[in-house]
Structure formats: structure tokens, C-alpha cells
Amino acid sequence: AYERTCRYLARKSNSVVVSVGYRLAPEHPFPAQFEDCVTATIHFLRTAQDHGVDPSRVVICGDSSGGTLTAAVAQALVNRRDVPKLRAQILIYPFLQCVDFNLPSYQQNGRIPVLLKERTLVLGLKYLNKDLSVLPELFKGRHVPEDLRPKYQKWVSPDYIPQEFKTRGYKPSPRYPHSEELYAYIKVMFDPVFSPLLAEDSVVAQVPETFLVTCEFDVLRDDGLLYKKRLEDHGIKVTWCHLQEGFHGTVFSATLGGTIAFKS
């Protein structure tokens, strides 16, 4: 599916592009995909010169769930001393957090194709091999334990979304009592490999320079905005591109050629 996109990027940027054929869920459950991406990245960093690449100029990139994996790999490598440092990361409308599925972008864009609000969680649960019956409880936020709320609210809160992104409508969500049983069942969601926005400050403070793409009509828009704030709070240089007419899948769709056309 992404060969055309990768060829386009290689041609337009005059770069060597390596596409990681990581194993797919649900046949290969989480975190096999992350492990494949880390393994491939480390291997390439060590052998970059064999491909005519300067190992100090390697950038990792991904879109949607690939953006999640990119963010997780960048975090995983911050303390490695046996490989060259990544030059940068490119995050294209990534999924980054499981704490709040009622952020303004989830409310505003929940029914906008291609990534509907419910579909986002269905894909996430299938990725983790979890039962879809827990969906309604996740939407209510009952999976977040009371003792962890203060910690996560430092990083994931509608209060950190600029007012301009709330003009299309936003209502604070009612607070429901948490379920210990639900938390125990889907606890893996809080792993920073699945939700990179929940990584500790000591890790986030060391990630490489970042290029971040968000789209206005995308449920994941606010994940990007919140990570942008965290990175900038730690002094990480962020170049931010917000596509005002964009939707989830814009970049992939744009490289399909003349088959479809749209404003963004």
C-alpha cells in the first residue's frame, strides 16, 4: 500500500528511503510491530554507510499507526549509546494516547471519514487482541484509575488544546467512576509503546528534533497538539504543519496520483 508513497518521498527529497515490513496484527500481536521497527532501525543505523547514507542524518517517519511506532522507536533509542543518534522524527497525524477519547478533536471529527472515532478504538483493541465489548466503557474514561489521573492530566487535558481548536464545538465530558477490572484488562494501553504521549519526562526530553503534521478534520489532531506542547516544554525543536482542510489519510491519498483530488 505504501510503496508509491515511499517512492514519492525518495524522489522528491533525493533521499534513501527504507520501508520496514513489520509484522501485522492481529496475527502478530502487540508489541511485535514495535520490536520489528526498533530492530530494523538499529540495523540500518549500524549499516547506513553500506547504503551510501551518513548515519548522522537518519530520520525516521510514519503516518497514523506508523507515526505511533515512529514516536515509540525514537523514545526507545534515547538512551542507546551503541548506535548513532537519530537526526529527527517525522510524525504524520499519529495516535499517541489512550487516556481521553473525548478531546475536542474526537468530539468534532468522530464521524468524519476515514478514521471514525469508534474505528480508532476498534483498531486499537484488535491490535492488542482485546474484546471489543469494552468500547463503551473506554469512551467514558472508566479505564483510567483515580490515582493515575493527576499524573496523566499533566500531559493529556483539553485545557492544553488552544481555544482556536474548540470553536467547532466542545463540551467537557462527565466524569465516570473508574473500573479496576477494566484497567487490569487493558492496562497495556498505558504502555508508552502504545501511547507515546505517556512516556516519562526524562525520555521525552531527549527525543530528536521533530516534524509534526496534524489535520483539522481528524480525531487524532489533538494527540499531535498535546505532544507538540510536551516536546516544546522540554526544549525540543518542533516544526509543525497543520493542514486546515486536511483529514486523516491526506498524505497517503495525495501520493496516489491523479486518481483523486482534494483541496489540502
N, C-alpha and C positions, 0 to 999 in steps of 0.2 A: 504493500500500500504506500510506503514512504519512499520507494526508490526514486520516483520522479522529483519529490521534494528534495531529497539529498543531492541528486544530480544538479538540480537548480541552484542549491546553495553552493555546491562546489564550483559551478561555472561562474556564478555572479560574484563570488567572493575570492575567486582564484585560490582556493584552499583545498587541502586534503580533507575529505570528509569520510569518517569511519562510522558506519551504521551498525549498532550492536543488535544481533539477532537473539535477543534474550528469550528464554522460555516463557510461554504464556500460561496464564491462569484460565480456567480453574484446574486444568490437568496438572499444572505445576504450581502449587500454592505458594503464597507469600511466605518467606521473602526471596524465593528463588530468582525472581526478576532483578531485584536489587543486587543480589550476590553476583549474578552474571554481569551486570553493568560495572560493579566495582572491579571484578576480575579483569574484564576487558579494558577498563580504563588504566588500571595499574600496568597491565601488559603493554598497552600502547605507549604509556609514558616511558616505560623502560626500553622500548624498541623503536621509539619515534624516529630516530636518526636512520634506521633501516628503510624508512619510508620517505626519506628526504624532508623530515619535519624537525624543526627546532623544538626540543622538549620543553623549553621555557615559554612556548607560545601556544600551548594546547588549551583549547576552550571546549567545555562540554555543554551540550544543548539538548533540550527536549521540549515537546509540547504536550499539554494535558497531563495524562499519567506519566508520560515521558519527562515532563517538567518536574513532577514529583520525584522521579528517580534521579534526575539531574541534581536537584537540591539535596537529596539524601546522599548521593555519592560525594558531592562537594563537601558536605559535613563530615562524612566518614574519613575523608583524606586529610583533614586539617592537622591532625597530629602525627601523620606519617612522615618519617624522616628518611625513608628508604626510596622515595620516588620524588621527582621534581614537583614543585608546586604548580597547581592549575593556574593558568593565566586569567581565566574568567569563567563565569557560567551564564548561560542564556536560558531564561525561564519563560516559556510561552504559555500564557494562561494556565498555570499549574494548579493542581489540587494540593492544598498544603495543611489542612486542619480538619479535625473531626469534632471539635468542641461545640460549634454553633452552626446549625444548619438553618438558622433564621436571620442571618445577617442581611442587611439591605439588599445585596445582590441576589440572594436566594429568594427573597420575597418578591423583588421586582421582575426577575427573569426566570422564575420557576417553571413557566410554561412556554418558554421560548426555545425553539429547536436550535442546535441539535441535542444539547445536553440539558434535558429537563431535570428539575430538582430531584424527582423520585429516581430517575435513571442514574443520577450521580451516586446515590446511595446503594442502588441495586448492584451497580458495577463494583462498588467498593466492597460490599458484602460477599459477592461472588469471588472476588479477588482473595478474600480471607477465608473462603469456604464456610461462611456463616449463613444461618437460616434467615430468609427474607421477612419472616414474621415479626422481627424486632423493629422493622422500619418505623411504624407509628411512634414507638417509644423514643427512637433516636431523634425524630423530628421535634419531639417535646423536650429533648435535652435531658432525659431521665438517666442517661448513661454516665453523666458527669458527677462524681462523688462530691459531697459538700466540702470535704476537707481539701479537695484539689481545685475547687472553683477559684479561690483567691489567686492561686498560682497562675492558672490559665487565663484569668481575666486581665492579667498584666500584658498579655500578648494578643488575646482574641476577645475583642469587645467592639460593639457597634460605635462606642464612644470614640474610637480611633479612626473611624471612617469619616473623611471630610464631608461637611454639610452638602456640598455640591452633588454628592453621590446619593443623597437621600431625597432629592427634590421629586423624583418619580414615585415617591411614597415609601414610608417605612413606619411600622408600628412595633414598639418594644414587645417582646414575647412574654407571655405569662410564665412564671417560674413554677415548675412542677417538682414534686419530691423525687429525689433520686432513687434508683433501684440498685441495691448492692448486687443482686442476682444478674441484672443486665450488665453492670460494669464488669463483673467477673467473666461474663460470657464474651464481651467484645473488648476487653482490656487491651488487646494487641493494637487496636486503633490508635492508642495514645503513644505507641512507639514512634519516635521521630523518623524512622524509616518510612512509616506510613503517613505520618503527619509532621513533615519537617519544620513547620512553624512552631512546634512544641519542643524543639531542641533547646538545650540549656544555653544561657548567655555566653558561657565560656567557649562554646562551639560556634555559635552564630557570629561571634566577634572575630572569628578567624577565616570565614569563608572568603572566596576571591571576589574581585570586582564583578558586578552583576548587571546584565541587561535584562530588563523585565518587560514583557508585553502583557497588557490587560485589555479586555474588550468590554465596552459598556453593556452590551446585551449578553451577558454571560454570568451564570450563577457563581462562577469561581472568581469573578472580578475582585471581590473584597478579600479573598485569600491573598491575592497578589498585593493589594494595597496594604494589608497588615504586615506582610513580610517585608515590603519596601520600607515601612516605618521601622521595623525591628533592625533591619540592616543599617539604615541611616542612623539610627540611635547609637549603633556601635561603630560609626565612622566608616562603614563600608561604602565605597562609591557605587551608586546605582544610576544607571541610565534607564529612564522609564519611558516607554512608548504606550500611550493609551489610545486605542482605536475607538473613536467616538461612535462610529457606525458599525463597529466590529461585533462579531458573535463568536461563540465557541466553535473552533474549527476553521476560522478565517484563513490562517496561514496555510494550512493543508489544502484548503479549497482553492486558494489563489494560485497554487503551483500546478493545478490540473490543466492549465492552458485555457484555450478559448471555449471550453465546454460550458462554463457558467461565468457570469459576470455579476459583480455587486460593488456597491459604492466604496466600501473600505478596502 
